[in-house]
Amino acid sequence: MTVDPSAAVTCDISASVATITLNRPDAKNRLDADSMGLLLAHLASTASDPKVRVVVLTGSGTTFCSGADLSGAVAAASGGFAAGGTSGLVDVLVAMLDHPKPIIARVQGHVAGGGNGLIAACDIAVATTAARFAFSEVRVGVAPAIISVVCLQVMHRRDAQELLLTGERVNAHRVKEAGLLTSVVEPEALDATVAAYADALCQGGPEAVQRTKDLLRRVPMMTRDEAFAWTAELSSGLFTSAEAREGMTAFLEKRKPEWVS
């Protein structure tokens, strides 16, 4: 796949893994209307590409994402960033949550503001010990409003209260403790760790992984009776699928299923 190295957001597909890179290092990978539009486009293309099994979201340079580009029109009260227009942060987060493939955050650098929301919307998040994090909105006179929808789904309440209210800059271990990250590794181990997660995700059946991602999001929002009814129907359909037949046959025959290369 040809990648334009000058684009604000790039997408490179290797084997079954698509790597989407926020590529404005000089601007600390801030989110402006153009970059969010490109990010949305890459999320849509990877969602529909049957070759892609896993998406990795990362940044270039020493910053993963520093949130909104306050120098642009997106910072205006009527702008698309806050309002969630076509290229807005709301659309990006919804696209990530609804994406049929698992998304891994490869957090190679510092994170502020809306960057935390991108991480929260991922299914797995790996950061290096060199990364620093801040919910910096309160420090510039606004609230972490939009990202709270995704961050509060993964963060522990007391930790969220401390970090969102104070805006303090903390290390990766602190935000892992708060629930935002899956794991924290030394910088030299980042790529191997992300690759190991991607490989593990590719061991599962494509539909099974997709449905599991879906239920992880939907079941907690259901009542008990709704959840049992929905999951019973889901389970029944999956057990009779061609993918399940292949998976169970491969298990009994002590071989790899056809979706594992």
FISEFI-5059 format. One line per field, with one value per residue: residue in one letter; x, z, y of N, C-alpha, C in turn; residue number from 1. Coordinates in steps of 0.2 Angstrom, whole numbers, plus 5000, padded with zeros to 4 digits. Atoms other than C-alpha are relative to their C-alpha. Layout:
N
type	a, ...
n_east	X, ...
n_up	Z, ...
n_north	Y, ...
ca_east	X, ...
ca_up	Z, ...
ca_north	Y, ...
c_east	X, ...
c_up	Z, ...
c_north	Y, ...
seq	NUM, ...
This chain:
261
type	m, t, v, d, p, s, a, a, v, t, c, d, i, s, a, s, v, a, t, i, t, l, n, r, p, d, a, k, n, r, l, d, a, d, s, m, g, l, l, l, a, h, l, a, s, t, a, s, d, p, k, v, r, v, v, v, l, t, g, s, g, t, t, f, c, s, g, a, d, l, s, g, a, v, a, a, a, s, g, g, f, a, a, g, g, t, s, g, l, v, d, v, l, v, a, m, l, d, h, p, k, p, i, i, a, r, v, q, g, h, v, a, g, g, g, n, g, l, i, a, a, c, d, i, a, v, a, t, t, a, a, r, f, a, f, s, e, v, r, v, g, v, a, p, a, i, i, s, v, v, c, l, q, v, m, h, r, r, d, a, q, e, l, l, l, t, g, e, r, v, n, a, h, r, v, k, e, a, g, l, l, t, s, v, v, e, p, e, a, l, d, a, t, v, a, a, y, a, d, a, l, c, q, g, g, p, e, a, v, q, r, t, k, d, l, l, r, r, v, p, m, m, t, r, d, e, a, f, a, w, t, a, e, l, s, s, g, l, f, t, s, a, e, a, r, e, g, m, t, a, f, l, e, k, r, k, p, e, w, v, s
n_east	5004, 4996, 5001, 4998, 4997, 5001, 5007, 5001, 5002, 4999, 5002, 4995, 5003, 4995, 5003, 5007, 5000, 5000, 4997, 5002, 4995, 5001, 4994, 4998, 4995, 4999, 5006, 5001, 5005, 5006, 5005, 5003, 5006, 4998, 4997, 5006, 5003, 4996, 5000, 5007, 5000, 4996, 5004, 5005, 4997, 4998, 5006, 5002, 4995, 5000, 4994, 4998, 5002, 4999, 4997, 4996, 5000, 4994, 4998, 4993, 4997, 5000, 5007, 5005, 5005, 5000, 5007, 5003, 4996, 5003, 4999, 5004, 5007, 5004, 5001, 5006, 5006, 5004, 4996, 5002, 4997, 5005, 5006, 5001, 5002, 4997, 4993, 5000, 4998, 5006, 5000, 4994, 5001, 5005, 4997, 4996, 5004, 5004, 4996, 5001, 4994, 4997, 4995, 4994, 4997, 4993, 4999, 4993, 4998, 5004, 5007, 5004, 5007, 5003, 4996, 5002, 5006, 4998, 4997, 5006, 5004, 4996, 5001, 4994, 4995, 4994, 4996, 4993, 4999, 4998, 5006, 5003, 5007, 5004, 5007, 4998, 5006, 5002, 4995, 5001, 5006, 5006, 5001, 4999, 5007, 5001, 4996, 5003, 5004, 4996, 4995, 5003, 5002, 4994, 4997, 5003, 5003, 4996, 4994, 5003, 5001, 4994, 4997, 5004, 5001, 4993, 4996, 4993, 4997, 4998, 4997, 5005, 5002, 5005, 5007, 5002, 5004, 5007, 5005, 5000, 4995, 4999, 4993, 4995, 4993, 4994, 5000, 4998, 5004, 5007, 5002, 5001, 5006, 5006, 5000, 5003, 5007, 5003, 4999, 5005, 5007, 5000, 5001, 5007, 5004, 5001, 5007, 5000, 4996, 5004, 5006, 4998, 4999, 5006, 5003, 4997, 5002, 5007, 5003, 5000, 5006, 5006, 5003, 4999, 5004, 4998, 4994, 5000, 5004, 4996, 4995, 5002, 5001, 4993, 4997, 5003, 4998, 4993, 4999, 5002, 4997, 4994, 4993, 5000, 4999, 4993, 4996, 5000, 4997, 4993, 4998, 5000, 4995, 4993, 4996, 5002, 5006, 4998, 4999, 4994, 4995
n_up	5000, 5001, 4995, 5001, 4993, 4998, 4998, 4993, 4997, 5005, 4998, 5003, 4999, 5000, 4999, 4997, 4995, 5003, 4995, 5002, 4997, 5000, 5003, 4999, 4994, 4998, 4997, 4994, 5002, 4997, 5005, 5004, 5004, 5006, 4998, 4997, 5006, 5002, 4996, 5001, 5006, 4999, 4996, 5004, 5005, 4996, 4998, 5005, 5004, 4997, 4999, 4993, 4994, 4994, 5002, 4995, 5000, 4997, 5002, 5002, 4996, 4993, 4998, 5003, 5002, 4994, 4999, 5005, 5002, 4998, 5004, 5006, 4999, 4996, 4993, 4999, 4996, 5005, 5004, 5001, 4995, 4994, 5003, 5003, 5007, 5005, 4999, 4993, 4995, 4998, 5006, 4999, 4994, 5002, 5005, 4996, 4996, 5005, 5005, 4999, 4999, 4994, 5001, 4995, 4999, 4999, 4997, 5000, 4998, 4995, 5001, 4997, 5002, 5004, 5001, 4996, 5003, 5005, 4997, 4996, 5005, 5003, 4997, 4997, 5000, 4998, 4999, 4997, 4994, 5001, 5002, 4995, 5002, 4996, 5002, 4999, 5001, 4995, 5000, 5005, 4999, 5002, 4997, 5005, 5001, 5005, 4999, 4994, 5002, 5001, 4994, 4994, 5001, 4999, 4994, 4993, 4998, 4996, 5004, 5005, 4996, 4999, 5006, 5004, 4997, 4999, 5006, 4998, 5005, 4996, 5004, 5003, 4995, 4996, 5004, 5000, 4994, 5000, 5005, 5007, 5004, 4999, 4998, 5000, 5002, 5002, 5007, 5005, 5000, 5003, 5006, 4999, 4996, 5005, 5005, 4996, 5000, 5006, 5002, 4996, 5002, 5006, 4998, 4999, 5006, 5002, 4998, 4992, 4997, 5001, 4995, 4993, 4999, 5000, 4994, 4995, 5000, 5000, 4994, 4994, 5001, 5000, 4994, 5000, 5005, 5007, 5001, 5001, 5007, 5005, 5000, 5001, 5007, 5003, 4999, 5004, 5007, 5001, 5000, 5006, 5006, 5004, 4997, 4994, 5003, 5001, 4994, 4996, 5004, 5000, 4993, 5000, 5004, 4997, 5005, 5000, 5004, 5007, 5000, 4998, 5005
n_north	4994, 4994, 4996, 4993, 4999, 4993, 5000, 4999, 5007, 5005, 5007, 5004, 5006, 5005, 5006, 4999, 4994, 4993, 4995, 4993, 4996, 4992, 4998, 4992, 5000, 4993, 4998, 5004, 5004, 4997, 5002, 4994, 5002, 5004, 5006, 5004, 5002, 5005, 5006, 5003, 5004, 5006, 5005, 5003, 5004, 5006, 5004, 5003, 5004, 5007, 5002, 4997, 5003, 4995, 4994, 4997, 4993, 4997, 4993, 4999, 4995, 5001, 4999, 5005, 4995, 4995, 4997, 4995, 4995, 4994, 4994, 5001, 4998, 5005, 4998, 4995, 5003, 5002, 5004, 5007, 5004, 5001, 5002, 5007, 5000, 5005, 5001, 4998, 5005, 5004, 5004, 5004, 5005, 5005, 5005, 5004, 5005, 5005, 5004, 5007, 5003, 4997, 4994, 5000, 4993, 5001, 4993, 4999, 4993, 4996, 5000, 4995, 4998, 5005, 5006, 5005, 5002, 5005, 5006, 5003, 5003, 5006, 5006, 5001, 4994, 5001, 4994, 5000, 4997, 4993, 4996, 4996, 4999, 4995, 4998, 4993, 4995, 4995, 4996, 4995, 4997, 5004, 5006, 5005, 5002, 5005, 5006, 5003, 5005, 5006, 5001, 5003, 5007, 5004, 4997, 5000, 4994, 4996, 4998, 4995, 4994, 4996, 4998, 4996, 4994, 4996, 4999, 5002, 5004, 5006, 5005, 5005, 5005, 4997, 5001, 5008, 5001, 4997, 5004, 4998, 5004, 5007, 5002, 4995, 5003, 4996, 4998, 5005, 5006, 4998, 5003, 5007, 5001, 4999, 5005, 5006, 4999, 5001, 5007, 5003, 4998, 5004, 5007, 5001, 4999, 4993, 4998, 5001, 4994, 4994, 5001, 4999, 4993, 4997, 5002, 4997, 4993, 5000, 5003, 4996, 4995, 5003, 5003, 5007, 5004, 4998, 5003, 5007, 5001, 4998, 5004, 5007, 4999, 4999, 5007, 5005, 4999, 5001, 5008, 5003, 4997, 5003, 4999, 5004, 5007, 5001, 4999, 5006, 5005, 4999, 5002, 5008, 5003, 4997, 4996, 4993, 4998, 4997, 4993, 4999, 5001
ca_east	5000, 5007, 5008, 5009, 5022, 5017, 4999, 4992, 4986, 4993, 4988, 5000, 4993, 5006, 4999, 4983, 4987, 4983, 4994, 4985, 4998, 4994, 5007, 5009, 5024, 5028, 5011, 5012, 4999, 4985, 4968, 4962, 4947, 4958, 4967, 4950, 4943, 4958, 4957, 4938, 4942, 4956, 4944, 4931, 4943, 4950, 4933, 4928, 4944, 4942, 4961, 4963, 4961, 4968, 4971, 4985, 4983, 4999, 5008, 5024, 5037, 5038, 5019, 5005, 4991, 4990, 4971, 4962, 4972, 4968, 4975, 4963, 4944, 4940, 4943, 4929, 4913, 4904, 4917, 4916, 4927, 4915, 4900, 4904, 4902, 4908, 4926, 4922, 4929, 4912, 4912, 4930, 4926, 4910, 4919, 4932, 4919, 4909, 4924, 4922, 4940, 4950, 4960, 4977, 4983, 5002, 5006, 5024, 5024, 5015, 4996, 4985, 4967, 4958, 4972, 4966, 4949, 4957, 4966, 4950, 4941, 4954, 4952, 4969, 4982, 5000, 5011, 5030, 5037, 5043, 5025, 5017, 4998, 4987, 4968, 4973, 4956, 4953, 4970, 4964, 4947, 4936, 4930, 4935, 4917, 4917, 4931, 4922, 4910, 4923, 4936, 4923, 4919, 4937, 4943, 4940, 4929, 4941, 4956, 4945, 4940, 4958, 4965, 4951, 4948, 4967, 4974, 4990, 5003, 5007, 5016, 5010, 5010, 4998, 4985, 4987, 4982, 4967, 4961, 4966, 4980, 4982, 5001, 5016, 5033, 5050, 5052, 5062, 5049, 5034, 5034, 5036, 5022, 5010, 5015, 5011, 4994, 4990, 4996, 4985, 4970, 4973, 4972, 4953, 4940, 4937, 4918, 4921, 4933, 4921, 4906, 4916, 4921, 4903, 4897, 4910, 4903, 4884, 4881, 4886, 4872, 4859, 4847, 4850, 4836, 4840, 4858, 4854, 4841, 4853, 4868, 4858, 4853, 4871, 4878, 4866, 4870, 4889, 4888, 4880, 4891, 4904, 4918, 4913, 4912, 4930, 4936, 4930, 4935, 4952, 4953, 4948, 4960, 4974, 4978, 4977, 4960, 4960, 4960, 4977, 4991
ca_up	5000, 4995, 5010, 5008, 5022, 5022, 5026, 5043, 5046, 5037, 5036, 5032, 5030, 5033, 5032, 5043, 5053, 5048, 5057, 5057, 5062, 5068, 5058, 5064, 5075, 5074, 5080, 5094, 5084, 5089, 5081, 5068, 5056, 5042, 5053, 5061, 5043, 5038, 5053, 5050, 5032, 5037, 5051, 5038, 5025, 5038, 5044, 5027, 5021, 5024, 5024, 5040, 5056, 5068, 5068, 5078, 5082, 5085, 5083, 5076, 5085, 5104, 5106, 5104, 5103, 5113, 5110, 5101, 5090, 5099, 5086, 5073, 5070, 5079, 5096, 5092, 5102, 5085, 5078, 5072, 5086, 5101, 5090, 5083, 5065, 5050, 5055, 5074, 5089, 5093, 5075, 5078, 5095, 5088, 5073, 5085, 5096, 5082, 5072, 5069, 5071, 5088, 5089, 5099, 5105, 5103, 5114, 5110, 5117, 5128, 5129, 5133, 5132, 5118, 5116, 5131, 5123, 5108, 5120, 5130, 5114, 5109, 5114, 5120, 5125, 5127, 5133, 5136, 5152, 5144, 5140, 5151, 5152, 5157, 5156, 5153, 5149, 5165, 5164, 5149, 5155, 5148, 5153, 5146, 5141, 5125, 5130, 5147, 5138, 5134, 5148, 5162, 5154, 5157, 5172, 5190, 5198, 5211, 5199, 5186, 5199, 5203, 5186, 5177, 5190, 5193, 5176, 5184, 5172, 5178, 5172, 5162, 5177, 5186, 5171, 5170, 5188, 5184, 5170, 5155, 5149, 5147, 5149, 5152, 5144, 5141, 5125, 5117, 5121, 5113, 5096, 5101, 5114, 5101, 5089, 5102, 5105, 5087, 5084, 5099, 5092, 5075, 5083, 5086, 5072, 5063, 5067, 5085, 5089, 5081, 5091, 5107, 5104, 5101, 5117, 5128, 5123, 5123, 5138, 5152, 5145, 5146, 5160, 5166, 5156, 5140, 5142, 5144, 5129, 5118, 5122, 5121, 5103, 5099, 5106, 5096, 5080, 5082, 5087, 5071, 5060, 5047, 5057, 5073, 5063, 5057, 5073, 5083, 5069, 5069, 5088, 5087, 5073, 5083, 5069, 5066, 5060, 5042, 5048, 5056, 5044
ca_north	5000, 5017, 5029, 5048, 5052, 5071, 5067, 5073, 5055, 5040, 5022, 5008, 4990, 4975, 4958, 4958, 4974, 4992, 5005, 5022, 5036, 5054, 5063, 5081, 5079, 5098, 5101, 5088, 5078, 5090, 5086, 5099, 5097, 5090, 5077, 5071, 5070, 5059, 5048, 5045, 5040, 5028, 5020, 5018, 5010, 4998, 4993, 4988, 4979, 4960, 4959, 4969, 4960, 4973, 4991, 5000, 5018, 5028, 5045, 5051, 5060, 5062, 5065, 5052, 5066, 5082, 5085, 5099, 5111, 5127, 5138, 5132, 5135, 5119, 5128, 5140, 5138, 5135, 5124, 5106, 5099, 5103, 5101, 5084, 5088, 5078, 5079, 5081, 5071, 5064, 5056, 5049, 5041, 5033, 5026, 5019, 5011, 5004, 4998, 4980, 4976, 4978, 4994, 4994, 5011, 5011, 5026, 5030, 5048, 5061, 5062, 5077, 5082, 5073, 5061, 5052, 5050, 5041, 5029, 5026, 5021, 5008, 4990, 4988, 5002, 5000, 5014, 5017, 5022, 5038, 5044, 5057, 5060, 5075, 5078, 5096, 5104, 5112, 5120, 5130, 5134, 5120, 5103, 5086, 5084, 5074, 5062, 5059, 5048, 5035, 5038, 5035, 5018, 5012, 5023, 5020, 5033, 5040, 5040, 5049, 5062, 5066, 5066, 5075, 5088, 5093, 5091, 5085, 5078, 5060, 5045, 5030, 5018, 5031, 5030, 5011, 5011, 5022, 5010, 5019, 5008, 4989, 4988, 4999, 4994, 5001, 5010, 4997, 4984, 4994, 4987, 4969, 4971, 4978, 4965, 4951, 4958, 4959, 4942, 4936, 4945, 4936, 4919, 4921, 4919, 4935, 4935, 4929, 4943, 4956, 4949, 4949, 4967, 4971, 4962, 4970, 4987, 4983, 4971, 4983, 4995, 4982, 4976, 4958, 4951, 4961, 4954, 4936, 4937, 4946, 4935, 4919, 4924, 4929, 4912, 4902, 4910, 4909, 4890, 4886, 4897, 4891, 4899, 4890, 4873, 4876, 4882, 4867, 4855, 4862, 4860, 4841, 4838, 4847, 4859, 4878, 4885, 4892, 4910, 4908, 4910
c_east	5004, 4997, 5003, 5003, 4999, 4993, 4999, 4999, 5002, 4998, 5004, 4997, 5006, 4996, 4993, 4999, 5001, 5003, 4998, 5005, 4998, 5007, 5001, 5005, 5002, 4995, 4998, 4993, 4993, 4995, 4997, 4995, 5003, 5003, 4994, 4997, 5004, 4999, 4993, 5001, 5004, 4996, 4995, 5003, 5002, 4994, 4997, 5004, 5000, 5007, 5003, 4996, 5000, 5002, 5004, 5000, 5006, 5002, 5007, 5003, 5000, 4993, 4995, 4994, 4999, 4993, 4998, 5006, 4997, 5001, 4996, 4992, 4997, 5000, 4994, 4994, 4995, 5003, 4998, 5003, 4996, 4994, 4999, 4998, 5003, 5007, 5001, 5003, 4995, 5000, 5006, 4999, 4995, 5003, 5005, 4996, 4996, 5004, 5000, 5006, 5003, 5005, 5005, 5003, 5008, 5003, 5008, 5003, 4995, 4993, 4997, 4993, 4997, 5003, 4998, 4994, 5001, 5002, 4994, 4995, 5003, 4998, 5005, 5005, 5006, 5004, 5007, 5000, 5002, 4994, 4998, 4993, 4997, 4993, 5001, 4995, 4999, 5005, 4999, 4993, 4994, 5000, 5002, 4993, 4999, 5003, 4997, 4996, 5003, 5005, 4996, 4998, 5006, 5003, 4997, 4998, 5005, 5006, 4998, 4999, 5007, 5003, 4997, 4999, 5007, 5003, 5007, 5003, 5003, 5003, 4996, 4998, 4994, 4993, 4999, 4996, 4993, 4996, 5001, 5004, 5000, 5006, 5004, 5007, 5005, 5000, 5002, 4996, 4993, 4998, 4999, 4994, 4994, 4999, 4997, 4993, 4997, 5000, 4995, 4993, 4998, 4999, 4992, 4997, 4998, 4993, 5000, 5003, 4995, 4994, 5002, 5001, 4993, 4996, 5003, 4997, 4992, 4997, 5000, 4994, 4993, 4997, 5002, 4996, 5001, 5007, 5000, 4996, 5004, 5006, 4998, 4999, 5007, 5004, 4997, 5002, 5007, 5001, 4998, 5003, 5006, 5007, 5000, 5001, 5008, 5004, 5000, 5003, 5007, 5003, 5000, 5005, 5007, 5004, 4997, 4994, 5002, 5002, 5007, 5005, 5007
c_up	5000, 5006, 4999, 5007, 5002, 5002, 5008, 5004, 4995, 5002, 4995, 5001, 4998, 5002, 5002, 5004, 4996, 5006, 4998, 5005, 5000, 4999, 5000, 5006, 5002, 5004, 5006, 4998, 5002, 4994, 4997, 4996, 4995, 5003, 5003, 4993, 4997, 5004, 4999, 4994, 5001, 5005, 4995, 4995, 5003, 5002, 4994, 4996, 5004, 5002, 5007, 5006, 5006, 4998, 5006, 4999, 5003, 4998, 4998, 5004, 5008, 5004, 4997, 4997, 5006, 4999, 4994, 4998, 5001, 4996, 4994, 5002, 5004, 5008, 5001, 5003, 4995, 4996, 5000, 5006, 5006, 4997, 4998, 4993, 4996, 5002, 5008, 5004, 5002, 4994, 5001, 5005, 4998, 4995, 5003, 5004, 4996, 4995, 5001, 5002, 5007, 4998, 5006, 5000, 5001, 5002, 5001, 5003, 5005, 4997, 5004, 4997, 4996, 4998, 5004, 4998, 4995, 5003, 5003, 4995, 4996, 5005, 5005, 5000, 5003, 5000, 5002, 5006, 4999, 4999, 5007, 4998, 5004, 4997, 5001, 4999, 5005, 5001, 4995, 5000, 4997, 5004, 4995, 4999, 4996, 5002, 5007, 4999, 4999, 5006, 5006, 4999, 5002, 5006, 5006, 5002, 5003, 4996, 4995, 5003, 5001, 4994, 4995, 5003, 5001, 4994, 5001, 4994, 5004, 4995, 4997, 5005, 5004, 4996, 4999, 5006, 5000, 4995, 4993, 4995, 5002, 5003, 4999, 4999, 4999, 4993, 4995, 4999, 4997, 4994, 5001, 5004, 4996, 4995, 5003, 5001, 4994, 4998, 5004, 4997, 4993, 5001, 5000, 4993, 4999, 5003, 5008, 5003, 4999, 5005, 5007, 5001, 5001, 5007, 5006, 5001, 5002, 5007, 5006, 5000, 5001, 5007, 5000, 4995, 4993, 4998, 4999, 4993, 4994, 4999, 4998, 4992, 4996, 5000, 4995, 4993, 4998, 5000, 4994, 4993, 4997, 5004, 5006, 4998, 4999, 5006, 5005, 4996, 5000, 5007, 5001, 4996, 5002, 4994, 5000, 4996, 4994, 5000, 5003, 4995, 5003
c_north	5006, 5005, 5007, 5002, 5007, 5001, 5001, 4993, 4995, 4993, 4995, 4993, 4995, 4994, 5001, 5006, 5006, 5004, 5007, 5005, 5007, 5003, 5007, 5001, 5007, 5003, 4996, 4996, 5002, 4998, 5006, 4996, 4995, 4993, 4995, 4997, 4994, 4994, 4997, 4996, 4994, 4995, 4997, 4995, 4993, 4996, 4996, 4995, 4993, 4998, 5002, 4997, 5004, 5006, 5003, 5007, 5003, 5007, 5000, 5005, 4998, 5000, 4995, 5005, 5005, 5004, 5005, 5005, 5007, 5006, 5000, 5002, 4995, 5002, 5005, 4997, 4997, 4995, 4993, 4995, 4999, 4998, 4993, 5000, 4994, 4998, 5001, 4994, 4995, 4994, 4995, 4995, 4995, 4995, 4995, 4994, 4995, 4996, 4993, 4996, 5003, 5005, 5000, 5007, 4998, 5007, 5001, 5007, 5003, 5000, 5006, 5001, 4994, 4994, 4994, 4997, 4995, 4994, 4996, 4996, 4994, 4994, 4998, 5006, 4998, 5006, 4999, 5004, 5007, 5005, 5003, 5002, 5006, 5001, 5008, 5005, 5005, 5005, 5006, 5003, 4996, 4994, 4994, 4996, 4994, 4993, 4996, 4994, 4993, 4999, 4997, 4993, 4996, 5002, 4998, 5007, 5005, 5002, 5005, 5007, 5004, 5002, 5005, 5007, 5004, 5001, 4999, 4996, 4994, 4995, 4994, 4995, 5003, 4999, 4993, 4999, 5002, 4996, 5002, 4996, 4992, 4998, 5006, 4996, 5005, 5002, 4995, 4994, 5001, 4996, 4992, 4998, 5001, 4995, 4993, 5001, 4999, 4993, 4996, 5001, 4996, 4993, 4998, 5001, 5007, 5003, 5000, 5006, 5006, 5000, 5001, 5007, 5004, 4999, 5004, 5008, 5000, 4997, 5004, 5005, 4997, 4998, 4993, 4996, 5001, 4996, 4993, 4998, 5001, 4995, 4993, 4999, 5000, 4993, 4995, 5001, 4999, 4992, 4997, 5003, 4996, 5001, 4996, 4992, 4999, 5000, 4993, 4993, 5000, 4998, 4992, 4997, 5002, 5003, 5007, 5001, 5004, 5007, 5001, 4998, 4997
seq	1, 2, 3, 4, 5, 6, 7, 8, 9, 10, 11, 12, 13, 14, 15, 16, 17, 18, 19, 20, 21, 22, 23, 24, 25, 26, 27, 28, 29, 30, 31, 32, 33, 34, 35, 36, 37, 38, 39, 40, 41, 42, 43, 44, 45, 46, 47, 48, 49, 50, 51, 52, 53, 54, 55, 56, 57, 58, 59, 60, 61, 62, 63, 64, 65, 66, 67, 68, 69, 70, 71, 72, 73, 74, 75, 76, 77, 78, 79, 80, 81, 82, 83, 84, 85, 86, 87, 88, 89, 90, 91, 92, 93, 94, 95, 96, 97, 98, 99, 100, 101, 102, 103, 104, 105, 106, 107, 108, 109, 110, 111, 112, 113, 114, 115, 116, 117, 118, 119, 120, 121, 122, 123, 124, 125, 126, 127, 128, 129, 130, 131, 132, 133, 134, 135, 136, 137, 138, 139, 140, 141, 142, 143, 144, 145, 146, 147, 148, 149, 150, 151, 152, 153, 154, 155, 156, 157, 158, 159, 160, 161, 162, 163, 164, 165, 166, 167, 168, 169, 170, 171, 172, 173, 174, 175, 176, 177, 178, 179, 180, 181, 182, 183, 184, 185, 186, 187, 188, 189, 190, 191, 192, 193, 194, 195, 196, 197, 198, 199, 200, 201, 202, 203, 204, 205, 206, 207, 208, 209, 210, 211, 212, 213, 214, 215, 216, 217, 218, 219, 220, 221, 222, 223, 224, 225, 226, 227, 228, 229, 230, 231, 232, 233, 234, 235, 236, 237, 238, 239, 240, 241, 242, 243, 244, 245, 246, 247, 248, 249, 250, 251, 252, 253, 254, 255, 256, 257, 258, 259, 260, 261
